[in-house]
Amino acid sequence: MKVAVVILNWNGKSFLEKFLPSLFNSLPSYAELIVADNASTDGSRQAVNNEKIQWIQLDKNYGFTGGYNRAFDQIKKLTDYNYYVLINSDILVEENWLEPLVDFMEDHPEVAVCQPKILSYTRHLQVIQVKQSQAQQAKSSQEHQKTLVAEQFEYAGAAGGFIDRWGFPLCRGRILSCIEEDKGQYDSPIQCFWASGACMVVRSDVWHSLGGLEEKFFAHMEEIDFCWRVALSGYEVWCVPRSKVFHVGGGTLPNNSPRKLYLNYRNNLLMLYRNLPEKGKNTKIFLRKCIDGLSAVCYIFQCRFSYFKSVVKAHRDYTKLKAKVTVTPNEKGALPYGMLPYSIIRKFFTGKKKFSQLNK
């Protein structure tokens, strides 16, 4: 068995310097670490001075989608790997994080994609600081009050991804803007709709049979689209929380970036267009666009005019792009496991802000 663990880098020198050594040292003997670079200009290559780490240099920035597609195409020509691991450069891993994921895939041939539990790196640092402070106080026998700081899920993936009836993504551990603390409530493995592109394992044969990621997306929502196609091809997507990693998040685009907002709105519509059954597709997309329009109006009242422009531009560009993407065959009208039959926005604003509350 062979596993290719691939970081797609673009001007992430600081993250490579910080996280690459621990990632390399954590890998079992059957895994190889590869950095694919999207034509960085920050001297990222100099940050990788380990001869055992392979380097793939791309000629320009192809985005998350095109970068990974080209990297895995090149890798396939050199070596046959059983599994590919997509992992961001801004992730801290624990020792033995990869083994539970690969073992799960080996034991479940029906599963084509899985992810670990993804926690916040920022909160993880706070947890460490509190523990160190408490240890020092206990060592000096000083009176102190214990402050318990729990780990927190990370926005991008948490403990397994789902989507609602209108295509809005959510996770075990994160509903819209509400992010839960990790208290072990989602430690069981679960079949889900999508796995996070920040860290996920994919069967290499499934990756190539589906053509990898849709390059028109460039970045954002591409892993949800991919997992939807995985499900339509007859495989399953799972989260395996026995493995956990810590994600900085927003390493390429900040979470409040109008560019990120634009990509999310545009690509969400493209994803629905590509994968929904033909029956009722146009009606559902029209209603989804109406919901987007309401959010755009809200941005105006909040004086967030750049966000309003992002939504308008996203809808305009979706109309241009939809003729250029391939529609996934879905003759049976199947809706994969993990597409929830209700509106997550309605649930959220009626007080149900935790995944465990949704079906109550």
MOBELDA-V218024 format. One record per residue. N is the residue number from 1. D_LAST is the distance of its C-alpha to the last C-alpha in Angstrom with 2 decimals. Layout:
n->N d_last->D_LAST
n->N d_last->D_LAST
This chain:
n->1 d_last->43.34
n->2 d_last->43.43
n->3 d_last->40.80
n->4 d_last->41.47
n->5 d_last->39.54
n->6 d_last->40.12
n->7 d_last->39.74
n->8 d_last->40.28
n->9 d_last->42.10
n->10 d_last->43.17
n->11 d_last->44.90
n->12 d_last->42.82
n->13 d_last->45.79
n->14 d_last->44.32
n->15 d_last->41.20
n->16 d_last->43.42
n->17 d_last->45.62
n->18 d_last->42.75
n->19 d_last->40.47
n->20 d_last->42.65
n->21 d_last->44.61
n->22 d_last->41.65
n->23 d_last->40.08
n->24 d_last->43.41
n->25 d_last->43.89
n->26 d_last->40.46
n->27 d_last->41.11
n->28 d_last->42.15
n->29 d_last->45.46
n->30 d_last->44.04
n->31 d_last->42.57
n->32 d_last->44.60
n->33 d_last->43.76
n->34 d_last->44.67
n->35 d_last->44.57
n->36 d_last->44.74
n->37 d_last->45.96
n->38 d_last->45.46
n->39 d_last->48.91
n->40 d_last->48.16
n->41 d_last->50.76
n->42 d_last->49.93
n->43 d_last->51.81
n->44 d_last->48.81
n->45 d_last->51.14
n->46 d_last->53.02
n->47 d_last->49.89
n->48 d_last->49.72
n->49 d_last->52.83
n->50 d_last->51.79
n->51 d_last->53.76
n->52 d_last->51.14
n->53 d_last->48.59
n->54 d_last->49.26
n->55 d_last->49.41
n->56 d_last->48.93
n->57 d_last->50.33
n->58 d_last->49.16
n->59 d_last->51.49
n->60 d_last->49.05
n->61 d_last->45.46
n->62 d_last->43.57
n->63 d_last->40.16
n->64 d_last->37.36
n->65 d_last->37.48
n->66 d_last->41.25
n->67 d_last->41.92
n->68 d_last->39.85
n->69 d_last->41.13
n->70 d_last->44.72
n->71 d_last->44.24
n->72 d_last->42.86
n->73 d_last->45.55
n->74 d_last->48.19
n->75 d_last->46.72
n->76 d_last->46.68
n->77 d_last->50.41
n->78 d_last->51.20
n->79 d_last->49.03
n->80 d_last->46.66
n->81 d_last->43.41
n->82 d_last->40.68
n->83 d_last->37.92
n->84 d_last->37.61
n->85 d_last->35.65
n->86 d_last->34.87
n->87 d_last->34.65
n->88 d_last->35.12
n->89 d_last->38.07
n->90 d_last->36.00
n->91 d_last->34.18
n->92 d_last->35.02
n->93 d_last->34.58
n->94 d_last->34.68
n->95 d_last->37.21
n->96 d_last->36.22
n->97 d_last->33.29
n->98 d_last->34.46
n->99 d_last->35.06
n->100 d_last->31.47
n->101 d_last->30.76
n->102 d_last->33.98
n->103 d_last->33.69
n->104 d_last->30.26
n->105 d_last->31.79
n->106 d_last->34.81
n->107 d_last->32.81
n->108 d_last->30.62
n->109 d_last->32.95
n->110 d_last->30.22
n->111 d_last->28.74
n->112 d_last->30.66
n->113 d_last->28.84
n->114 d_last->27.07
n->115 d_last->26.46
n->116 d_last->26.32
n->117 d_last->23.95
n->118 d_last->25.21
n->119 d_last->25.56
n->120 d_last->27.30
n->121 d_last->31.03
n->122 d_last->31.54
n->123 d_last->29.13
n->124 d_last->30.72
n->125 d_last->34.08
n->126 d_last->32.84
n->127 d_last->31.56
n->128 d_last->34.99
n->129 d_last->36.84
n->130 d_last->35.07
n->131 d_last->35.73
n->132 d_last->39.35
n->133 d_last->39.84
n->134 d_last->38.53
n->135 d_last->40.75
n->136 d_last->43.75
n->137 d_last->43.16
n->138 d_last->42.85
n->139 d_last->46.02
n->140 d_last->47.99
n->141 d_last->46.68
n->142 d_last->45.69
n->143 d_last->43.26
n->144 d_last->40.02
n->145 d_last->36.40
n->146 d_last->33.99
n->147 d_last->31.68
n->148 d_last->28.73
n->149 d_last->27.83
n->150 d_last->25.15
n->151 d_last->25.32
n->152 d_last->23.21
n->153 d_last->21.89
n->154 d_last->24.07
n->155 d_last->23.07
n->156 d_last->24.64
n->157 d_last->22.68
n->158 d_last->21.01
n->159 d_last->19.54
n->160 d_last->19.40
n->161 d_last->19.09
n->162 d_last->17.10
n->163 d_last->17.66
n->164 d_last->15.88
n->165 d_last->17.48
n->166 d_last->20.16
n->167 d_last->21.11
n->168 d_last->19.79
n->169 d_last->19.44
n->170 d_last->16.87
n->171 d_last->16.68
n->172 d_last->14.98
n->173 d_last->16.14
n->174 d_last->16.87
n->175 d_last->15.10
n->176 d_last->18.07
n->177 d_last->20.12
n->178 d_last->17.75
n->179 d_last->18.89
n->180 d_last->17.59
n->181 d_last->20.00
n->182 d_last->20.41
n->183 d_last->19.93
n->184 d_last->19.70
n->185 d_last->15.92
n->186 d_last->16.59
n->187 d_last->19.90
n->188 d_last->19.34
n->189 d_last->20.92
n->190 d_last->18.73
n->191 d_last->19.75
n->192 d_last->18.94
n->193 d_last->20.32
n->194 d_last->22.76
n->195 d_last->24.57
n->196 d_last->26.12
n->197 d_last->29.79
n->198 d_last->30.34
n->199 d_last->30.49
n->200 d_last->30.07
n->201 d_last->32.08
n->202 d_last->33.21
n->203 d_last->35.46
n->204 d_last->38.70
n->205 d_last->39.52
n->206 d_last->36.21
n->207 d_last->36.74
n->208 d_last->40.20
n->209 d_last->39.41
n->210 d_last->36.85
n->211 d_last->39.25
n->212 d_last->37.29
n->213 d_last->35.63
n->214 d_last->36.27
n->215 d_last->38.95
n->216 d_last->38.52
n->217 d_last->35.33
n->218 d_last->37.51
n->219 d_last->34.55
n->220 d_last->30.76
n->221 d_last->28.25
n->222 d_last->30.85
n->223 d_last->28.93
n->224 d_last->25.91
n->225 d_last->28.48
n->226 d_last->30.14
n->227 d_last->27.06
n->228 d_last->26.28
n->229 d_last->29.86
n->230 d_last->29.55
n->231 d_last->26.73
n->232 d_last->28.79
n->233 d_last->31.72
n->234 d_last->29.95
n->235 d_last->28.97
n->236 d_last->25.74
n->237 d_last->24.51
n->238 d_last->23.09
n->239 d_last->22.43
n->240 d_last->24.38
n->241 d_last->23.51
n->242 d_last->26.50
n->243 d_last->28.45
n->244 d_last->27.94
n->245 d_last->29.87
n->246 d_last->30.15
n->247 d_last->30.35
n->248 d_last->32.23
n->249 d_last->30.87
n->250 d_last->32.70
n->251 d_last->35.89
n->252 d_last->37.20
n->253 d_last->35.58
n->254 d_last->34.00
n->255 d_last->30.39
n->256 d_last->31.73
n->257 d_last->34.36
n->258 d_last->34.92
n->259 d_last->36.08
n->260 d_last->32.80
n->261 d_last->30.93
n->262 d_last->33.38
n->263 d_last->32.92
n->264 d_last->29.12
n->265 d_last->29.25
n->266 d_last->32.15
n->267 d_last->30.99
n->268 d_last->27.49
n->269 d_last->29.24
n->270 d_last->31.69
n->271 d_last->28.99
n->272 d_last->27.40
n->273 d_last->30.93
n->274 d_last->31.90
n->275 d_last->29.03
n->276 d_last->27.31
n->277 d_last->28.70
n->278 d_last->31.59
n->279 d_last->30.12
n->280 d_last->28.18
n->281 d_last->28.80
n->282 d_last->30.90
n->283 d_last->28.58
n->284 d_last->25.58
n->285 d_last->27.82
n->286 d_last->29.25
n->287 d_last->25.91
n->288 d_last->25.01
n->289 d_last->28.42
n->290 d_last->27.73
n->291 d_last->24.66
n->292 d_last->26.99
n->293 d_last->29.56
n->294 d_last->27.37
n->295 d_last->26.76
n->296 d_last->30.54
n->297 d_last->31.23
n->298 d_last->29.04
n->299 d_last->31.21
n->300 d_last->34.27
n->301 d_last->33.13
n->302 d_last->32.44
n->303 d_last->35.97
n->304 d_last->34.75
n->305 d_last->37.20
n->306 d_last->37.39
n->307 d_last->33.68
n->308 d_last->34.32
n->309 d_last->37.24
n->310 d_last->35.20
n->311 d_last->32.77
n->312 d_last->35.78
n->313 d_last->37.65
n->314 d_last->34.71
n->315 d_last->34.48
n->316 d_last->38.25
n->317 d_last->38.58
n->318 d_last->35.81
n->319 d_last->37.96
n->320 d_last->40.95
n->321 d_last->39.35
n->322 d_last->37.41
n->323 d_last->40.71
n->324 d_last->41.54
n->325 d_last->38.55
n->326 d_last->38.17
n->327 d_last->35.49
n->328 d_last->33.77
n->329 d_last->34.54
n->330 d_last->31.51
n->331 d_last->33.23
n->332 d_last->30.51
n->333 d_last->27.98
n->334 d_last->25.67
n->335 d_last->22.44
n->336 d_last->21.94
n->337 d_last->19.08
n->338 d_last->16.80
n->339 d_last->17.07
n->340 d_last->13.60
n->341 d_last->13.76
n->342 d_last->12.64
n->343 d_last->14.26
n->344 d_last->13.34
n->345 d_last->15.61
n->346 d_last->13.83
n->347 d_last->10.46
n->348 d_last->12.76
n->349 d_last->14.67
n->350 d_last->11.95
n->351 d_last->11.32
n->352 d_last->8.78
n->353 d_last->11.68
n->354 d_last->10.76
n->355 d_last->10.05
n->356 d_last->8.08
n->357 d_last->5.47
n->358 d_last->5.64
n->359 d_last->3.78
n->360 d_last->0.00
